[in-house]
């Protein structure tokens, strides 16, 4: 069983980026185990682009190229673990996509909502000014009546 730990991030978009990077890295590991020579360029390109797994697996410190040869039983176990990890990554990606805000709101609609909120803020601000003046008048009258 793959001991995958979800990457830590404060924002959902950042966490999704990490999960997608981990997914890409896992695909590259599977491809590496299937065709070591032909996928060397892919792994070099990924490592050169800075696409690294944000969270390590328990087996991430073991170089897959050293231990895997086509047709080896370890090869199939390795691939099975990585496929299981891809399933976990996919589930986590789906759950975090659901947490993203709805982007179906058009810019015009968003600007209209902002305008409504601004008008409400102005109205409330005027109301607070009126209430403060009333409070100040009551306080002044009460203070004068107690001093007399």
Rosetta constraint file for C-alpha pairs under 8 A:
AtomPair CA 1 CA 81 HARMONIC 5.96 0.50
AtomPair CA 1 CA 84 HARMONIC 7.46 0.50
AtomPair CA 2 CA 57 HARMONIC 7.34 0.50
AtomPair CA 2 CA 58 HARMONIC 7.74 0.50
AtomPair CA 2 CA 81 HARMONIC 5.45 0.50
AtomPair CA 2 CA 82 HARMONIC 7.22 0.50
AtomPair CA 2 CA 84 HARMONIC 6.79 0.50
AtomPair CA 2 CA 85 HARMONIC 5.93 0.50
AtomPair CA 3 CA 57 HARMONIC 6.07 0.50
AtomPair CA 3 CA 58 HARMONIC 6.26 0.50
AtomPair CA 4 CA 55 HARMONIC 7.78 0.50
AtomPair CA 4 CA 56 HARMONIC 7.57 0.50
AtomPair CA 4 CA 57 HARMONIC 5.79 0.50
AtomPair CA 4 CA 58 HARMONIC 7.96 0.50
AtomPair CA 4 CA 85 HARMONIC 6.71 0.50
AtomPair CA 4 CA 88 HARMONIC 7.91 0.50
AtomPair CA 5 CA 55 HARMONIC 6.63 0.50
AtomPair CA 5 CA 56 HARMONIC 7.87 0.50
AtomPair CA 5 CA 57 HARMONIC 7.72 0.50
AtomPair CA 6 CA 19 HARMONIC 7.61 0.50
AtomPair CA 6 CA 55 HARMONIC 7.25 0.50
AtomPair CA 6 CA 92 HARMONIC 7.90 0.50
AtomPair CA 7 CA 15 HARMONIC 6.47 0.50
AtomPair CA 7 CA 18 HARMONIC 6.47 0.50
AtomPair CA 7 CA 19 HARMONIC 7.04 0.50
AtomPair CA 7 CA 54 HARMONIC 6.31 0.50
AtomPair CA 7 CA 55 HARMONIC 5.81 0.50
AtomPair CA 8 CA 15 HARMONIC 6.81 0.50
AtomPair CA 9 CA 14 HARMONIC 6.15 0.50
AtomPair CA 9 CA 15 HARMONIC 5.22 0.50
AtomPair CA 10 CA 14 HARMONIC 7.40 0.50
AtomPair CA 10 CA 15 HARMONIC 7.45 0.50
AtomPair CA 11 CA 15 HARMONIC 6.32 0.50
AtomPair CA 12 CA 16 HARMONIC 6.09 0.50
AtomPair CA 12 CA 96 HARMONIC 6.38 0.50
AtomPair CA 12 CA 97 HARMONIC 7.95 0.50
AtomPair CA 12 CA 99 HARMONIC 7.10 0.50
AtomPair CA 12 CA 100 HARMONIC 6.67 0.50
AtomPair CA 13 CA 17 HARMONIC 6.24 0.50
AtomPair CA 13 CA 100 HARMONIC 7.53 0.50
AtomPair CA 14 CA 18 HARMONIC 6.35 0.50
AtomPair CA 15 CA 19 HARMONIC 6.17 0.50
AtomPair CA 15 CA 96 HARMONIC 7.92 0.50
AtomPair CA 16 CA 20 HARMONIC 6.05 0.50
AtomPair CA 16 CA 93 HARMONIC 6.25 0.50
AtomPair CA 16 CA 96 HARMONIC 6.76 0.50
AtomPair CA 16 CA 97 HARMONIC 7.62 0.50
AtomPair CA 17 CA 21 HARMONIC 6.14 0.50
AtomPair CA 18 CA 22 HARMONIC 6.13 0.50
AtomPair CA 18 CA 53 HARMONIC 7.53 0.50
AtomPair CA 18 CA 54 HARMONIC 6.26 0.50
AtomPair CA 19 CA 23 HARMONIC 6.14 0.50
AtomPair CA 19 CA 89 HARMONIC 6.42 0.50
AtomPair CA 19 CA 92 HARMONIC 7.70 0.50
AtomPair CA 19 CA 93 HARMONIC 6.56 0.50
AtomPair CA 20 CA 24 HARMONIC 6.20 0.50
AtomPair CA 20 CA 93 HARMONIC 7.65 0.50
AtomPair CA 21 CA 25 HARMONIC 6.09 0.50
AtomPair CA 21 CA 51 HARMONIC 6.38 0.50
AtomPair CA 21 CA 52 HARMONIC 6.91 0.50
AtomPair CA 21 CA 53 HARMONIC 6.37 0.50
AtomPair CA 21 CA 54 HARMONIC 7.80 0.50
AtomPair CA 22 CA 26 HARMONIC 6.05 0.50
AtomPair CA 22 CA 52 HARMONIC 7.33 0.50
AtomPair CA 22 CA 53 HARMONIC 5.00 0.50
AtomPair CA 22 CA 54 HARMONIC 6.90 0.50
AtomPair CA 22 CA 55 HARMONIC 7.93 0.50
AtomPair CA 22 CA 89 HARMONIC 7.76 0.50
AtomPair CA 23 CA 27 HARMONIC 6.26 0.50
AtomPair CA 23 CA 86 HARMONIC 6.30 0.50
AtomPair CA 23 CA 89 HARMONIC 6.52 0.50
AtomPair CA 24 CA 28 HARMONIC 6.25 0.50
AtomPair CA 25 CA 29 HARMONIC 6.28 0.50
AtomPair CA 25 CA 46 HARMONIC 7.94 0.50
AtomPair CA 25 CA 51 HARMONIC 7.36 0.50
AtomPair CA 25 CA 52 HARMONIC 6.81 0.50
AtomPair CA 25 CA 53 HARMONIC 6.38 0.50
AtomPair CA 26 CA 30 HARMONIC 6.31 0.50
AtomPair CA 26 CA 82 HARMONIC 6.36 0.50
AtomPair CA 26 CA 85 HARMONIC 7.78 0.50
AtomPair CA 26 CA 86 HARMONIC 7.07 0.50
AtomPair CA 27 CA 31 HARMONIC 6.18 0.50
AtomPair CA 27 CA 82 HARMONIC 7.99 0.50
AtomPair CA 28 CA 32 HARMONIC 5.99 0.50
AtomPair CA 28 CA 39 HARMONIC 7.93 0.50
AtomPair CA 28 CA 42 HARMONIC 7.30 0.50
AtomPair CA 28 CA 43 HARMONIC 6.56 0.50
AtomPair CA 29 CA 33 HARMONIC 6.29 0.50
AtomPair CA 29 CA 64 HARMONIC 7.56 0.50
AtomPair CA 29 CA 82 HARMONIC 7.85 0.50
AtomPair CA 30 CA 34 HARMONIC 6.42 0.50
AtomPair CA 30 CA 79 HARMONIC 5.96 0.50
AtomPair CA 30 CA 82 HARMONIC 6.82 0.50
AtomPair CA 31 CA 35 HARMONIC 6.21 0.50
AtomPair CA 31 CA 36 HARMONIC 7.63 0.50
AtomPair CA 31 CA 39 HARMONIC 6.43 0.50
AtomPair CA 32 CA 36 HARMONIC 4.83 0.50
AtomPair CA 32 CA 37 HARMONIC 7.93 0.50
AtomPair CA 32 CA 38 HARMONIC 7.95 0.50
AtomPair CA 32 CA 39 HARMONIC 5.34 0.50
AtomPair CA 32 CA 40 HARMONIC 7.08 0.50
AtomPair CA 32 CA 43 HARMONIC 7.67 0.50
AtomPair CA 32 CA 64 HARMONIC 7.71 0.50
AtomPair CA 32 CA 65 HARMONIC 7.22 0.50
AtomPair CA 33 CA 64 HARMONIC 6.80 0.50
AtomPair CA 33 CA 65 HARMONIC 6.89 0.50
AtomPair CA 33 CA 68 HARMONIC 6.20 0.50
AtomPair CA 33 CA 69 HARMONIC 7.36 0.50
AtomPair CA 33 CA 70 HARMONIC 7.36 0.50
AtomPair CA 33 CA 75 HARMONIC 6.67 0.50
AtomPair CA 33 CA 79 HARMONIC 7.54 0.50
AtomPair CA 34 CA 70 HARMONIC 6.45 0.50
AtomPair CA 35 CA 39 HARMONIC 5.95 0.50
AtomPair CA 35 CA 70 HARMONIC 7.61 0.50
AtomPair CA 36 CA 40 HARMONIC 6.26 0.50
AtomPair CA 36 CA 65 HARMONIC 6.59 0.50
AtomPair CA 39 CA 43 HARMONIC 6.42 0.50
AtomPair CA 40 CA 44 HARMONIC 6.16 0.50
AtomPair CA 41 CA 45 HARMONIC 6.07 0.50
AtomPair CA 42 CA 46 HARMONIC 6.18 0.50
AtomPair CA 43 CA 47 HARMONIC 6.08 0.50
AtomPair CA 44 CA 48 HARMONIC 5.94 0.50
AtomPair CA 45 CA 49 HARMONIC 6.09 0.50
AtomPair CA 46 CA 50 HARMONIC 6.54 0.50
AtomPair CA 46 CA 51 HARMONIC 5.48 0.50
AtomPair CA 46 CA 52 HARMONIC 7.67 0.50
AtomPair CA 47 CA 51 HARMONIC 5.78 0.50
AtomPair CA 47 CA 52 HARMONIC 6.65 0.50
AtomPair CA 56 CA 60 HARMONIC 5.79 0.50
AtomPair CA 57 CA 61 HARMONIC 7.95 0.50
AtomPair CA 63 CA 67 HARMONIC 6.96 0.50
AtomPair CA 64 CA 68 HARMONIC 5.82 0.50
AtomPair CA 65 CA 69 HARMONIC 7.79 0.50
AtomPair CA 67 CA 74 HARMONIC 7.84 0.50
AtomPair CA 68 CA 72 HARMONIC 6.80 0.50
AtomPair CA 68 CA 74 HARMONIC 6.68 0.50
AtomPair CA 68 CA 75 HARMONIC 5.46 0.50
AtomPair CA 69 CA 75 HARMONIC 6.69 0.50
AtomPair CA 70 CA 75 HARMONIC 6.72 0.50
AtomPair CA 71 CA 75 HARMONIC 6.75 0.50
AtomPair CA 71 CA 76 HARMONIC 7.79 0.50
AtomPair CA 72 CA 76 HARMONIC 6.92 0.50
AtomPair CA 73 CA 77 HARMONIC 6.39 0.50
AtomPair CA 74 CA 78 HARMONIC 5.92 0.50
AtomPair CA 75 CA 79 HARMONIC 6.18 0.50
AtomPair CA 76 CA 80 HARMONIC 6.02 0.50
AtomPair CA 77 CA 81 HARMONIC 6.16 0.50
AtomPair CA 78 CA 82 HARMONIC 6.26 0.50
AtomPair CA 79 CA 83 HARMONIC 6.03 0.50
AtomPair CA 80 CA 84 HARMONIC 6.16 0.50
AtomPair CA 81 CA 85 HARMONIC 6.15 0.50
AtomPair CA 82 CA 86 HARMONIC 6.16 0.50
AtomPair CA 83 CA 87 HARMONIC 6.37 0.50
AtomPair CA 84 CA 88 HARMONIC 6.41 0.50
AtomPair CA 85 CA 89 HARMONIC 6.08 0.50
AtomPair CA 86 CA 90 HARMONIC 5.99 0.50
AtomPair CA 87 CA 91 HARMONIC 6.24 0.50
AtomPair CA 88 CA 92 HARMONIC 6.24 0.50
AtomPair CA 89 CA 93 HARMONIC 6.03 0.50
AtomPair CA 90 CA 94 HARMONIC 6.16 0.50
AtomPair CA 91 CA 95 HARMONIC 6.26 0.50
AtomPair CA 92 CA 96 HARMONIC 6.17 0.50
AtomPair CA 93 CA 97 HARMONIC 6.06 0.50
AtomPair CA 94 CA 98 HARMONIC 6.47 0.50
AtomPair CA 95 CA 99 HARMONIC 6.87 0.50
AtomPair CA 96 CA 100 HARMONIC 6.78 0.50
AtomPair CA 105 CA 109 HARMONIC 6.38 0.50
AtomPair CA 105 CA 110 HARMONIC 6.57 0.50
AtomPair CA 106 CA 110 HARMONIC 6.22 0.50
AtomPair CA 107 CA 111 HARMONIC 6.13 0.50
AtomPair CA 108 CA 112 HARMONIC 6.20 0.50
AtomPair CA 109 CA 113 HARMONIC 6.26 0.50
AtomPair CA 110 CA 114 HARMONIC 6.23 0.50
AtomPair CA 111 CA 115 HARMONIC 6.15 0.50
AtomPair CA 112 CA 116 HARMONIC 6.25 0.50
AtomPair CA 113 CA 117 HARMONIC 6.23 0.50
AtomPair CA 114 CA 118 HARMONIC 6.10 0.50
AtomPair CA 115 CA 119 HARMONIC 6.19 0.50
AtomPair CA 116 CA 120 HARMONIC 6.21 0.50
AtomPair CA 117 CA 121 HARMONIC 6.13 0.50
AtomPair CA 118 CA 122 HARMONIC 6.28 0.50
AtomPair CA 119 CA 123 HARMONIC 6.21 0.50
AtomPair CA 120 CA 124 HARMONIC 6.08 0.50
AtomPair CA 121 CA 125 HARMONIC 5.97 0.50
AtomPair CA 122 CA 126 HARMONIC 6.32 0.50
AtomPair CA 123 CA 127 HARMONIC 6.28 0.50
AtomPair CA 124 CA 128 HARMONIC 6.08 0.50
AtomPair CA 125 CA 129 HARMONIC 6.31 0.50
AtomPair CA 126 CA 130 HARMONIC 6.36 0.50
AtomPair CA 127 CA 131 HARMONIC 6.20 0.50
AtomPair CA 128 CA 132 HARMONIC 6.00 0.50
AtomPair CA 129 CA 133 HARMONIC 6.23 0.50
AtomPair CA 130 CA 134 HARMONIC 6.31 0.50
AtomPair CA 131 CA 135 HARMONIC 6.08 0.50
AtomPair CA 132 CA 136 HARMONIC 5.98 0.50
AtomPair CA 133 CA 137 HARMONIC 6.14 0.50
AtomPair CA 134 CA 138 HARMONIC 6.20 0.50
AtomPair CA 135 CA 139 HARMONIC 6.05 0.50
AtomPair CA 136 CA 140 HARMONIC 6.06 0.50
AtomPair CA 137 CA 141 HARMONIC 6.17 0.50
AtomPair CA 138 CA 142 HARMONIC 6.06 0.50
AtomPair CA 139 CA 143 HARMONIC 6.06 0.50
AtomPair CA 140 CA 144 HARMONIC 6.16 0.50
AtomPair CA 141 CA 145 HARMONIC 6.11 0.50
AtomPair CA 142 CA 146 HARMONIC 6.24 0.50
AtomPair CA 143 CA 147 HARMONIC 6.27 0.50
AtomPair CA 144 CA 148 HARMONIC 6.35 0.50
